[in-house]
Amino acid sequence: METQDAPFEIVYQQHTLKVETLRIGKSVLYKITNEQKPGVFVVTRAKDAEGHFFWTSVPEGKPDLAAAIGSLIEEQIKP
């Protein structure tokens, strides 16, 4: 079952991005959109073989961008 939290905004490189949280089963995905540019960018937190968490894009391929945006998301969602 998919659930969605209220959207929020982050600022990345002077652009305001809309972030939507999607919860699908045990997975949490963050859908990022930018009104100035078409398209969607999706990130999630994953765990490596040593048990360390990291941000990754879905599909993979933009690790630096995922890490930068992921850290901004993390600042917003931490209690």
Backbone as JSON, one array per atom type, in Angstrom:
{
  "sequence": "METQDAPFEIVYQQHTLKVETLRIGKSVLYKITNEQKPGVFVVTRAKDAEGHFFWTSVPEGKPDLAAAIGSLIEEQIKP",
  "N": [[0.84, -1.19, 0.0], [0.49, 2.22, -0.76], [1.41, 5.25, 0.75], [1.32, 8.77, 1.42], [3.07, 11.55, 2.63], [2.62, 14.98, 3.69], [3.65, 17.34, 1.26], [6.82, 19.11, 1.08], [9.22, 21.83, 0.91], [12.55, 22.33, -0.34], [15.66, 24.1, -0.68], [17.92, 24.08, -3.23], [20.91, 24.87, -4.65], [20.02, 27.52, -5.16], [17.49, 27.04, -6.15], [14.1, 26.38, -5.64], [12.78, 23.42, -4.59], [10.2, 21.02, -4.8], [9.28, 18.51, -2.56], [8.01, 15.32, -2.31], [6.92, 12.75, -0.22], [6.88, 9.33, -0.53], [5.57, 6.37, 0.62], [6.0, 3.07, 0.27], [5.16, 0.02, 1.06], [7.78, -1.09, 3.03], [9.55, 0.71, 2.05], [10.8, 4.02, 1.58], [10.45, 6.67, -0.48], [11.54, 9.67, -2.07], [10.16, 12.07, -4.0], [11.25, 14.48, -6.15], [10.57, 17.61, -7.52], [10.9, 20.35, -9.8], [9.72, 23.44, -10.53], [10.74, 25.03, -12.55], [12.04, 23.33, -14.27], [11.22, 20.58, -16.31], [10.3, 17.22, -15.37], [11.16, 14.54, -13.07], [12.9, 13.71, -10.12], [14.03, 11.09, -8.17], [14.84, 10.01, -4.93], [16.25, 7.86, -2.38], [17.02, 6.43, 0.83], [19.56, 4.09, 1.33], [21.21, 1.05, 2.38], [24.56, 0.07, 2.72], [26.84, -2.78, 2.27], [28.31, -2.85, 4.62], [26.58, -1.83, 6.43], [26.2, 0.91, 6.52], [24.32, 3.86, 6.0], [23.24, 5.56, 3.02], [22.45, 8.05, 0.54], [20.69, 7.56, -2.47], [19.94, 7.74, -5.98], [16.94, 6.94, -7.8], [16.18, 5.62, -10.81], [19.52, 4.34, -10.15], [22.52, 6.33, -10.65], [23.05, 9.01, -10.37], [24.77, 9.73, -8.07], [26.11, 11.84, -6.64], [24.38, 14.06, -6.79], [22.13, 12.9, -5.57], [23.12, 12.49, -2.97], [23.6, 15.15, -2.14], [21.03, 16.37, -2.3], [19.64, 14.58, -0.73], [20.79, 15.01, 1.83], [19.77, 17.54, 2.39], [17.05, 16.96, 2.49], [17.06, 15.26, 4.69], [17.66, 17.08, 6.76], [15.23, 18.38, 6.9], [13.4, 16.39, 7.7], [14.2, 15.35, 10.12], [13.42, 15.05, 13.56]],
  "CA": [[0.0, 0.0, 0.0], [1.25, 3.47, -0.88], [0.92, 6.4, 1.49], [2.07, 9.96, 1.07], [3.07, 12.62, 3.62], [2.45, 16.32, 3.12], [4.86, 17.81, 0.56], [7.57, 20.22, 1.66], [10.16, 22.41, -0.05], [13.95, 22.53, 0.02], [16.35, 24.97, -1.62], [19.17, 23.49, -3.7], [21.56, 25.74, -5.64], [19.14, 28.66, -5.39], [16.23, 26.6, -6.75], [13.16, 25.79, -4.7], [12.33, 22.11, -5.06], [9.09, 20.41, -4.07], [9.59, 17.14, -2.18], [6.88, 14.51, -1.89], [7.34, 11.5, 0.4], [6.06, 8.19, -0.9], [5.86, 5.18, 1.41], [5.5, 1.89, -0.43], [5.62, -1.08, 1.93], [8.8, -0.61, 3.97], [10.41, 1.65, 1.34], [10.44, 5.44, 1.59], [11.02, 7.35, -1.64], [11.3, 11.11, -2.1], [10.01, 12.55, -5.37], [11.63, 15.88, -6.2], [10.22, 18.3, -8.75], [11.33, 21.74, -9.91], [8.78, 24.08, -11.44], [11.44, 25.63, -13.69], [12.53, 22.28, -15.17], [10.33, 19.42, -16.32], [10.88, 15.95, -14.96], [11.1, 14.12, -11.67], [14.1, 13.06, -9.6], [13.63, 10.3, -7.01], [15.93, 9.53, -4.08], [15.91, 7.07, -1.21], [18.17, 6.03, 1.63], [19.87, 2.67, 1.21], [22.25, 0.6, 3.3], [25.61, -0.7, 2.03], [27.17, -4.09, 2.84], [28.83, -2.66, 5.98], [25.52, -1.3, 7.28], [26.17, 2.38, 6.5], [23.27, 4.43, 5.15], [23.63, 6.56, 2.03], [21.37, 8.47, -0.35], [20.89, 7.13, -3.85], [18.85, 8.09, -6.89], [16.18, 5.81, -8.35], [17.23, 4.6, -10.83], [20.86, 4.8, -9.78], [23.23, 7.01, -11.73], [23.39, 10.39, -9.99], [25.05, 9.63, -6.63], [26.47, 13.12, -6.02], [23.15, 14.84, -6.67], [21.3, 12.22, -4.57], [23.71, 12.76, -1.65], [23.39, 16.57, -1.81], [19.61, 16.6, -2.06], [19.28, 13.74, 0.42], [21.16, 15.65, 3.09], [18.8, 18.62, 2.61], [15.8, 16.3, 2.91], [17.28, 14.77, 6.05], [17.54, 18.22, 7.65], [13.81, 18.72, 7.04], [12.58, 15.33, 8.29], [14.65, 15.01, 11.47], [12.61, 15.73, 14.59]],
  "C": [[0.88, 1.25, 0.0], [0.59, 4.54, -0.02], [1.82, 7.58, 1.16], [1.94, 10.99, 2.19], [2.84, 13.95, 2.91], [3.75, 16.75, 2.43], [5.53, 18.95, 1.33], [8.56, 20.72, 0.61], [11.56, 22.47, 0.54], [14.55, 23.47, -1.02], [17.69, 24.33, -1.92], [19.71, 24.35, -4.82], [20.61, 26.85, -6.11], [17.86, 28.31, -6.13], [15.36, 25.99, -5.67], [12.61, 24.52, -5.32], [11.2, 21.6, -4.18], [9.45, 18.95, -3.81], [8.32, 16.45, -1.7], [7.41, 13.19, -1.37], [6.36, 10.41, 0.03], [6.49, 6.99, -0.08], [5.18, 4.0, 0.73], [6.03, 0.68, 0.32], [6.59, -0.5, 2.95], [9.72, 0.43, 3.33], [9.87, 3.07, 1.45], [11.2, 6.1, 0.44], [10.66, 8.83, -1.56], [11.31, 11.57, -3.55], [10.24, 14.05, -5.38], [11.24, 16.46, -7.55], [10.65, 19.76, -8.64], [10.42, 22.39, -10.94], [9.46, 24.66, -12.67], [11.92, 24.58, -14.7], [11.57, 21.1, -15.14], [11.07, 18.17, -15.85], [10.81, 15.75, -13.46], [12.42, 13.46, -11.32], [13.69, 12.35, -8.32], [14.87, 9.83, -6.26], [15.38, 8.7, -2.94], [17.18, 6.81, -0.42], [18.33, 4.53, 1.52], [20.97, 2.34, 2.21], [23.26, -0.23, 2.53], [25.91, -1.99, 2.79], [27.7, -3.98, 4.27], [27.78, -2.09, 6.93], [25.44, 0.21, 7.36], [25.07, 2.87, 5.55], [23.85, 5.46, 4.2], [22.41, 6.89, 1.18], [21.7, 8.03, -1.77], [19.69, 7.56, -4.7], [18.19, 6.81, -7.39], [15.68, 6.23, -9.72], [18.58, 5.21, -10.48], [21.52, 5.52, -10.96], [23.63, 8.43, -11.41], [23.71, 10.43, -8.5], [25.38, 10.96, -5.96], [25.24, 14.0, -5.8], [22.24, 14.24, -5.6], [21.82, 12.51, -3.16], [23.45, 14.21, -1.22], [21.93, 16.85, -1.46], [19.14, 15.79, -0.86], [19.63, 14.37, 1.75], [20.24, 16.83, 3.4], [17.45, 18.06, 3.07], [15.93, 15.85, 4.37], [17.18, 15.89, 7.08], [16.08, 18.56, 7.91], [13.02, 17.66, 7.81], [13.02, 14.92, 9.68], [13.81, 15.76, 12.49], [13.4, 16.74, 15.39]]
}
